[in-house]
């Protein structure tokens, strides 16, 4: 019987590597050997610190999660590996799977999506983030020539901004409190601003900051009768907004966006698998490499996850966007 190494959250703020047995591979299944996983810092920090709200525990479950919130739990959803057993058309292919941090695993063949040959395996871990960004852009429905502001230059905000940069004559600005993110943002082909210099009177405003100050800024940046798309995740943290002043007189709106379901504007014509396949094709764009920050061995994952949850930066003080985990030498 094959065995694999998996990362588990044992209790809030503490992770560990466990060895577990894999089931036999059935006719409609695949055995995948992991090459890379990535830490979705915002969501995984919320899970790692035990901050998933009680009422959201079912909706927050990852597709192949083991255990139940708050802990112990095996969580994650950015996994790129190589198929070792399964249908002949998949054997040897590099695939993306919404699977936790684990060295090898068995899933239904329908649960994996082949990575295009011209997309590097490490970049492909961004598929989950780009898929979320696709949904956010579908919700926002930007038009040619729009003035667009994205607040929060984290992994999701950066992916959203890069997709918006492809709209003809769109003026896209990413706003963040951390000036060190300017270099990364400029590599994405969009403008950068600190909150004090964020554009105003914008056609499309998306908040991906996960901070109440970011959402408040979004309301200031949007044009009259405009709609703010809230794409951040606050976990169990309360959020206080100032909805007096001109919020009502300007007839502003706030609408949530999240990846659990396909955006209403595309739900009748696109499945979640269609959306993920689109994200993988979009990753042919090498500009997304700007989001790949640090990399660690799977052996260091318990320590790395704790450091990321505490808000650490990469070596040299660079901001963490997508920290990848190398599983190539794992048994």
C-alpha positions as CSV (number, residue, x, y, z in Angstrom):
1,X,0.0,0.0,0.0
2,X,1.3,3.4,-1.0
3,X,1.9,6.1,1.6
4,X,2.0,9.9,1.4
5,X,3.1,12.8,3.5
6,X,0.3,15.4,4.3
7,X,0.2,18.7,6.2
8,X,-2.4,18.9,8.9
9,X,-3.4,21.8,11.2
10,X,-3.4,20.1,14.6
11,X,-4.8,23.1,16.5
12,X,-4.9,26.8,15.8
13,X,-1.4,28.1,15.0
14,X,0.2,24.6,14.9
15,X,0.7,22.4,11.9
16,X,2.4,19.0,11.5
17,X,3.3,16.5,8.8
18,X,1.5,13.2,8.9
19,X,2.1,9.9,7.0
20,X,-1.1,8.4,5.7
21,X,-1.9,5.4,3.5
22,X,-3.4,5.8,0.0
23,X,-6.3,3.7,-1.2
24,X,-6.0,1.5,-4.3
25,X,-6.5,3.3,-7.6
26,X,-9.9,2.3,-9.2
27,X,-10.8,2.3,-12.9
28,X,-12.1,5.9,-12.9
29,X,-9.4,7.4,-10.6
30,X,-5.9,8.8,-10.9
31,X,-2.8,8.6,-8.7
32,X,-1.2,12.0,-8.7
33,X,2.4,12.7,-7.4
34,X,2.5,16.3,-6.3
35,X,5.2,18.6,-7.7
36,X,4.1,21.9,-6.2
37,X,1.5,23.3,-3.8
38,X,1.0,26.9,-2.9
39,X,-0.3,28.7,0.2
40,X,-3.4,30.8,-0.4
41,X,-2.2,33.1,2.4
42,X,-5.5,35.0,3.2
43,X,-7.8,32.0,3.4
44,X,-5.3,29.5,4.7
45,X,-4.1,31.8,7.5
46,X,-7.8,32.2,8.5
47,X,-8.0,28.4,8.7
48,X,-4.6,27.9,10.3
49,X,-5.4,30.3,13.1
50,X,-8.9,28.7,13.7
51,X,-10.8,31.8,12.6
52,X,-13.4,30.2,10.3
53,X,-16.8,31.5,11.5
54,X,-19.1,28.7,12.9
55,X,-21.8,29.6,10.3
56,X,-19.4,29.3,7.4
57,X,-17.7,26.0,8.2
58,X,-19.6,24.0,5.6
59,X,-19.2,26.5,2.9
60,X,-15.5,26.9,3.7
61,X,-14.7,23.3,3.2
62,X,-12.1,22.6,0.6
63,X,-13.1,20.1,-2.1
64,X,-10.8,17.3,-0.8
65,X,-10.5,18.4,2.8
66,X,-10.0,15.9,5.6
67,X,-11.2,16.6,9.1
68,X,-13.6,19.3,10.3
69,X,-13.1,22.9,11.4
70,X,-11.6,24.2,13.6
71,X,-9.1,21.3,13.9
72,X,-7.5,18.9,13.2
73,X,-8.0,19.5,9.5
74,X,-6.1,18.9,6.2
75,X,-6.7,22.0,4.1
76,X,-5.6,23.6,0.9
77,X,-6.6,23.7,-2.8
78,X,-3.6,24.7,-5.0
79,X,-1.9,21.5,-6.1
80,X,0.1,20.8,-9.3
81,X,1.3,17.2,-9.9
82,X,2.0,14.5,-12.4
83,X,-0.4,11.6,-13.0
84,X,1.3,8.2,-12.3
85,X,-1.7,5.9,-12.7
86,X,-5.1,6.3,-14.4
87,X,-6.6,6.6,-17.8
88,X,-4.0,6.5,-20.6
89,X,-4.7,10.0,-21.8
90,X,-3.8,11.4,-18.4
91,X,-0.8,9.3,-17.4
92,X,2.3,11.4,-17.5
93,X,0.4,14.7,-17.7
94,X,0.9,17.6,-15.4
95,X,-2.4,18.4,-13.8
96,X,-4.0,20.9,-11.4
97,X,-6.2,19.7,-8.6
98,X,-8.0,21.5,-5.8
99,X,-6.2,19.3,-3.3
100,X,-4.5,20.0,0.1
101,X,-0.8,19.9,0.8
102,X,0.1,16.3,0.3
103,X,2.9,14.4,-1.5
104,X,0.6,12.0,-3.5
105,X,-3.1,11.3,-3.6
106,X,-5.9,9.4,-5.3
107,X,-8.9,11.2,-6.7
108,X,-11.5,10.7,-9.4
109,X,-10.1,11.4,-12.9
110,X,-12.8,14.1,-13.3
111,X,-11.2,16.1,-10.4
112,X,-8.0,16.9,-12.3
113,X,-7.4,19.3,-15.1
114,X,-4.4,19.0,-17.5
115,X,-2.1,22.0,-17.4
116,X,-1.4,23.4,-20.9
117,X,2.0,22.3,-22.1
118,X,3.2,25.9,-22.3
119,X,2.3,26.8,-18.7
120,X,5.2,26.0,-16.3
121,X,4.2,23.7,-13.4
122,X,5.1,26.2,-10.6
123,X,3.1,29.0,-12.3
124,X,0.2,26.6,-12.6
125,X,-0.4,26.7,-8.8
126,X,-1.9,30.2,-9.4
127,X,-4.9,28.6,-11.2
128,X,-7.1,28.8,-8.1
129,X,-6.3,32.5,-7.6
130,X,-6.8,33.3,-11.3
131,X,-10.1,31.3,-11.2
132,X,-11.2,33.5,-8.3
133,X,-10.1,36.6,-10.3
134,X,-12.1,35.5,-13.3
135,X,-15.2,35.2,-11.1
136,X,-14.6,38.7,-9.7
137,X,-14.2,40.2,-13.1
138,X,-17.4,38.5,-14.3
139,X,-19.2,40.0,-11.3
140,X,-17.7,43.5,-11.9
141,X,-18.5,43.5,-15.7
142,X,-16.0,46.2,-16.7
143,X,-16.3,47.9,-20.1
144,X,-13.8,49.2,-22.6
145,X,-12.2,52.4,-21.4
146,X,-13.3,52.1,-17.8
147,X,-11.5,53.7,-14.9
148,X,-10.8,50.9,-12.6
149,X,-9.4,50.6,-9.0
150,X,-8.5,47.4,-7.3
151,X,-7.8,47.8,-3.6
152,X,-5.4,45.3,-2.0
153,X,-2.3,44.1,-3.9
154,X,-2.4,40.6,-2.5
155,X,-2.6,37.5,-4.7
156,X,-6.2,37.9,-5.6
157,X,-6.0,41.6,-6.1
158,X,-3.0,41.3,-8.4
159,X,-4.6,38.5,-10.4
160,X,-7.8,40.7,-10.9
161,X,-5.7,43.7,-11.9
162,X,-3.7,41.7,-14.5
163,X,-7.0,40.4,-16.1
164,X,-8.4,43.9,-16.1
165,X,-5.3,45.2,-17.8
166,X,-6.2,43.3,-20.9
167,X,-9.4,45.4,-21.5
168,X,-8.7,48.0,-24.3
169,X,-8.1,51.5,-22.9
170,X,-8.9,50.5,-19.4
171,X,-7.1,52.7,-16.8
172,X,-6.3,50.2,-14.0
173,X,-4.8,51.2,-10.6
174,X,-3.9,48.9,-7.8
175,X,-4.0,50.5,-4.4
176,X,-2.0,49.2,-1.4
177,X,-0.7,50.4,1.9
178,X,2.7,48.7,1.4
179,X,4.9,50.7,-1.0
180,X,7.2,47.6,-1.5
181,X,4.4,46.1,-3.7
182,X,4.9,48.8,-6.3
183,X,7.5,46.8,-8.2
184,X,5.3,43.7,-8.5
185,X,2.3,45.8,-9.5
186,X,4.2,47.5,-12.2
187,X,5.3,44.2,-13.6
188,X,1.6,43.4,-14.0
189,X,1.2,46.4,-16.4
190,X,-1.0,48.5,-14.1
191,X,-0.6,51.6,-12.1
192,X,0.1,51.7,-8.3
193,X,-1.1,54.2,-5.7
194,X,-1.1,54.4,-1.9
195,X,-4.5,55.0,-0.2
196,X,-3.9,58.8,0.0
197,X,-3.6,59.0,-3.8
198,X,-6.2,56.5,-4.8
199,X,-8.2,57.6,-7.9
200,X,-11.8,58.9,-7.4
201,X,-14.9,58.8,-9.5
202,X,-14.1,55.4,-10.9
203,X,-16.4,53.2,-13.0
204,X,-15.3,49.9,-11.4
205,X,-14.0,49.5,-7.9
206,X,-13.0,46.1,-6.4
207,X,-11.9,45.6,-2.8
208,X,-9.6,42.7,-2.3
209,X,-7.9,44.0,0.8
210,X,-9.6,42.0,3.4
211,X,-9.5,45.1,5.6
212,X,-12.3,47.4,6.7
213,X,-10.2,50.5,5.7
214,X,-9.9,49.1,2.2
215,X,-13.7,48.7,1.9
216,X,-14.2,52.2,3.2
217,X,-11.7,53.5,0.7
218,X,-13.5,51.6,-2.1
219,X,-16.7,53.6,-1.2
220,X,-14.8,56.8,-1.6
221,X,-13.3,55.8,-4.9
222,X,-16.4,54.7,-6.8
223,X,-18.4,57.1,-8.9
224,X,-21.9,58.3,-7.9
225,X,-24.5,55.5,-8.1
226,X,-21.6,53.0,-8.4
227,X,-21.2,49.5,-7.0
228,X,-18.3,48.3,-5.0
229,X,-17.4,44.6,-5.5
230,X,-16.2,43.1,-2.2
231,X,-13.8,40.3,-3.0
232,X,-12.0,40.1,0.3
233,X,-12.5,37.6,3.1
234,X,-12.8,38.8,6.7
235,X,-13.2,35.4,8.4
236,X,-14.8,36.0,11.9
237,X,-13.5,39.6,12.2
238,X,-16.2,42.3,12.6
239,X,-16.2,45.1,10.1
240,X,-17.2,48.7,10.9
241,X,-18.0,51.1,8.1
242,X,-19.1,54.7,8.0
243,X,-22.3,54.6,6.0
244,X,-23.4,58.1,7.0
245,X,-22.0,61.1,5.2
246,X,-22.7,60.8,1.4
247,X,-23.2,57.0,1.2
248,X,-27.0,57.4,0.7
249,X,-27.0,60.6,-1.2
250,X,-24.6,59.1,-3.7
251,X,-26.7,55.9,-3.9
252,X,-23.8,53.6,-3.5
253,X,-23.9,49.8,-3.4
254,X,-21.7,47.0,-2.0
255,X,-22.0,43.5,-3.6
256,X,-20.0,40.4,-2.5
257,X,-18.1,38.2,-4.9
258,X,-16.7,34.8,-4.1
259,X,-15.5,31.7,-5.9
260,X,-17.9,29.1,-4.4
261,X,-20.4,29.5,-7.3
262,X,-20.0,30.8,-10.9
263,X,-20.9,34.5,-11.1
264,X,-24.7,34.9,-11.9
265,X,-23.9,36.6,-15.2
266,X,-22.2,33.3,-16.4
267,X,-23.9,30.7,-14.3
268,X,-26.2,29.6,-17.2
269,X,-23.3,29.0,-19.6
270,X,-20.2,28.1,-17.6
271,X,-19.5,25.4,-15.1
272,X,-16.9,25.6,-12.3
273,X,-14.7,23.3,-14.4
274,X,-15.1,25.6,-17.4
275,X,-14.0,28.5,-15.3
276,X,-10.9,26.6,-13.9
277,X,-9.9,25.5,-17.4
278,X,-10.1,29.1,-18.5
279,X,-7.9,30.1,-15.6
280,X,-5.2,27.6,-16.7
281,X,-5.3,28.9,-20.2
282,X,-4.9,32.5,-18.9
283,X,-1.7,31.4,-17.1
284,X,0.1,31.2,-20.4
285,X,0.7,34.9,-19.6
286,X,4.2,35.0,-18.1
287,X,3.4,38.3,-16.3
288,X,1.8,36.1,-13.6
289,X,5.3,35.0,-12.6
290,X,5.5,38.3,-10.7
291,X,3.2,36.8,-8.1
292,X,5.5,33.8,-7.3
293,X,7.4,35.1,-4.3
294,X,9.1,32.6,-2.0
295,X,9.6,28.8,-2.3
296,X,10.2,26.2,0.4
297,X,10.7,22.5,0.8
298,X,7.7,20.4,2.0
299,X,9.8,19.6,5.0
300,X,9.5,23.2,6.2
301,X,5.8,23.6,5.7
302,X,4.7,23.6,9.4
303,X,7.1,26.4,10.1
304,X,6.4,28.3,6.9
305,X,2.6,28.2,7.4
306,X,3.0,29.6,10.9
307,X,5.3,32.4,9.7
308,X,3.0,33.3,6.9
309,X,0.0,33.4,9.2
310,X,1.9,35.7,11.5
311,X,2.5,38.1,8.6
312,X,6.1,37.5,7.8
313,X,7.8,38.7,4.6
314,X,10.0,36.8,2.2
315,X,13.8,37.0,2.5
316,X,15.0,40.5,1.9
317,X,11.7,42.0,3.1
318,X,9.8,41.3,-0.2
319,X,6.0,40.9,0.3
320,X,4.5,37.5,0.3
321,X,2.1,36.9,-2.6
322,X,2.2,33.2,-3.6
323,X,4.6,31.1,-1.6
324,X,5.1,27.8,-3.2
325,X,6.0,24.4,-1.7
326,X,8.3,22.1,-3.6
327,X,7.3,18.4,-3.3
328,X,9.5,17.0,-6.0
329,X,11.7,14.9,-3.7
330,X,8.9,13.8,-1.3
331,X,8.2,10.1,-1.0
